[in-house]
Amino acid sequence: MTKRTIFIILDGLRYSTARECLGYMEALVAGAEAQVYRVDSELPSISRPLYETLMTGLPPVVHGVTSNCVVRRSNFDNVFSLARKAGLVTSAAAYHWYFELYNQAPFSPEFRRITNSDGGIQHGAFYWQDHYPDDHLFADADDLIRRHNPDFLLLHPMNIDDIGHKHGGASRQYRDTTRNAADLLARYVPQWRAAGYTVIVTSDHGMSDDGNHGGPHEDEATVPLYTVGADVFTLDAAVQPKQTELAGLICELLGVENHGLSVPALLNPDMARA
């Protein structure tokens, strides 16, 4: 059974700041409407390699996108391609690197900001400035949902990462930008859940106090994973999923063949029989 899924990647959000500042998500956890887990990022803990990890279930040293400067399409089965093979509708409101990984490289903004294509991402709204406002991107995602009713939607805002690089992960500005993301989640997640979507919220990597990331330090490489919906996930807080398991988890939710991708133990076994 397909569980339509929205996968939200709050770029650059470290675990500790999520637990302190994502008030709406923490309210869902407190009310047993969501669960929260610690996830260790694969290395290097930088963006483009981890976008590919989150979509393929492979670490960067295996999938080969080991630098932000590796600009090419994905060479492996990924959530978008597997969903398309299964006849599902895919969509993304995301940074243009996702377009390059799963549709076509290089990205050309004058032609491809709003796309309807036969690529991995059928319906997309892509941006290329890190300071593109998160509230605009959430509205872009909501518009894609209303127009195209996708089975899988990726939402990838960048403001937390952008402000972290400018002011550091310990700054008031970084925390306030996370609080803004919390408010956006509070505005949109209830209506998306009411429309029948399962919602997963995570990050690719964290942010150091000095405003960077890439290594194994906890600030840079430990991120949150919120799973919304007790009907889909267990409440076992002792589980620590791997970042390489999230692509398989999404495939299980979508009901598509995952080609052997690992699935975390937090998946409710009853879900597969629903």
N, C-alpha and C positions, 0 to 999 in steps of 0.2 A: 504494500500500500504506500503510495507516495505521500509524504508529508512535506508540503511546500515549505521552503526554508529561506530565511533571510540571514545572511552571514555578514556581520558587521565587524570590520577591522578598524579599530581606533588607533591609527598609526602613531607609534612612539610612546605608548602609554605603559608605564611600568606598574608592576603589581601593587606596590605599596600605595601609590597615588590613586589607583583605581579604588582600593578599599577605603581610602579616606575621603574621596571626592565624588564618586559615582553614587550619589544618594538614592536615586530612583532604583538602580540595580540592587543596591544593598537593602532597600525596603522590600524588594521582591524576594531576596534571599531570606530576610527575617520572617517574611510571611509564608515561607515554604512554596513560593511560586517560581523560584529560580534557585539554582545552585551555583557556587563559585569555586573555582579550582585554581591552583598555581600551575603554570606551564613554563618550562624552560625553553627559551628560543634555541633553535639550531644556530650554529656558527658558520660564517661570521654573522653577528646580530645586526644586519643592515637590511634595507628595505627590499630591493628587487630579488635578492636570493631567497628571502623569506616569503615573498609573495608566491614564488614558484613552489616553495616547500608547502605552504598552506594549501595550494591547489593540487599538488601531485602526491603529497605524502612522502617525498624524498628529501633527504638532507642536501644542502648545496654541493657538497663534495661529490654527490652522486648525480644530481640533475645538471650540474655544470654551470649554473648561473651563480657564480661565486663572487661577483662584483656588480655594483650598480652600473658599471660601464659595459656589461655584457648585454647588448641590445639585439635580441632575436626572439623569434617565436619559441614557445615551449616545444621540446622534443619528446615529451612523454604524455601518456594519458593523464588527463587532469579533470577536475570536477566539471568544468564547462564542456569539454569534449565528450565525456562519458554521459553527461545529461543530454547532450544533443543527439548522441547515438541512440539513446533510449526514447527519443522523440519528445523530450521535455523542452519547455521554453526557458531560455536563459536571459539574464539581464544584469547590468552593472552600472552603478553610479560611482565612479572610481577615478583615481589618478591615471594618466595616460600610459604609464608603464604596463598596466593591465591590458590595454588595447594591444600593445606591442607583444606581450607574451602570448595572448590568446586569440588575436585577430590578425594583425599585420604590423610589421616593423619596417621602417620607422613610422612613428605617429606624425600626422600632418594636421595641425589643429584647424586650418582653414577649411578642410574638407570633412573632418571626422569627429568634431565635438559631439554631435548627436548622430548616432548610427543606428541603422536597421540593416543587418547584414546576414549572410549565411555563415559567418565565422563562429567560433566557439561562443562568443558573446553576441547574441542576436540583436538585442536592444540595449543601447548604452548611452550614457551621458558622461563624457570624459573631460577632465580639466588638466591643466599643465602648470599652474602657479600654486605653490604650496600654501599660499595664504588665501586661496579660493574659500569663501566663507562656508563653514560647516553647515550653517542653517540653509544656505542655498543648496548644498549637496543633498541634505535630507529631503528638501522639497523636490529636487530632481528625482531622487529615488521613489518618493511617493507618487510622482507623476508617471514614472515608468510602471509602477504597480497598477495604477488606475488605467493606463492606456493599454498595457500588454498582458496583465495578469500572469506574470512569470511564475514558473515552478521554483526557480532558484534565482535569487537576487543577491548580488554582492554590493555592499555599501562600504565605501572606504574613504572616510574624511581624513584630512591631513593637518588640521590646525594645531592639534596637540604636539605633534612632531615639530612643526614649524616654530612654534613658540618655545619648545624645549631647546631647540638649537640656538635660538636668539637669547634666551634668558636662563637656561639651565633647568634641570629636573627638580631642583629644590626651590625654585622661585615661586612667588605668589602668582605670577603670570601663567606659569605652567599649570598650577593647581586650579586657577580660575578658568582656564580654557577647558580643563577636564570637567569642571562643574557645568560649563556651558554645554558640553557634550551630554552630561547627565540630564540636563533639562530637555535637550532635543530627544533623547531616548524616552523621557517621560511623556513627551507630546505625541510621539509617533508609535512606539511599541504597542501601547494598548489597542490602537486601531488596527495595527497589522496583525496582532494576535486575534482580534475579533474577526478579521478576514480569513483566519484559518492558517496563518503562518507560524511555524516554529522559528524562534529567534535565537541565534547564537552571537555572543559578543566577545571579542578577544582583541589582541594586538599582535603585531608582528615582532616588535622588540620594545625595550624600555628606553630610558634616557638617563645619562649620568648627570651628576650635579654640575659638571662643567659643560654640559650641553652637547654631548655626543654619545655615540654607541658603536658597537662593532665587536666588543670582546665579551668574555664570560662573566663579568661582574654582575651580581644580582640586580643592580639598578638598571643595567643595560640589557639583561638577558632573562629576566623573569617577568612574565606578563600574566594578566588575568584571563580566565575563561569563564564566562557566565552562560549557563544554559537555561533558557526560559521555558518552563513547562514540565511539571512533575509527571505528566502523562508520557513523556519521552525519556526522561533521564532518572537515574537513581538519586538518592540523597546521601550517598556514601562520600562524606567529605574527606575520607582518608585517601581516596584515589587521586593520583597526580597524573593526568593524561600527558602524553607526549605530543609535541607540536606536529610530528609526522603522522599522528593518528587522526588529525582533524579532517583531512580530505576523505578518509575512509568513513568517518562518522557522517559527514554530509551525504556521501553516496548512499549509506544505509538509510538515512532519513528520506532521501529522494526515491529510494527503492530501485536504484540502478546498479548494474553490475560494476563492482569496484575493482575488478582485475587484481585481487589479492592484496589490496591496501589494508594496512592494519587498522583496527577499530579499538578505541579505548574501552576499558572495563566499565566505564560509567554508563554505557549504553544499556537501557532497560531491555532485557531479553523479550519481554512481552510485546515491545514495540514492533518487532519484526513480524509478529503473528497478528498484528492488528488488522 
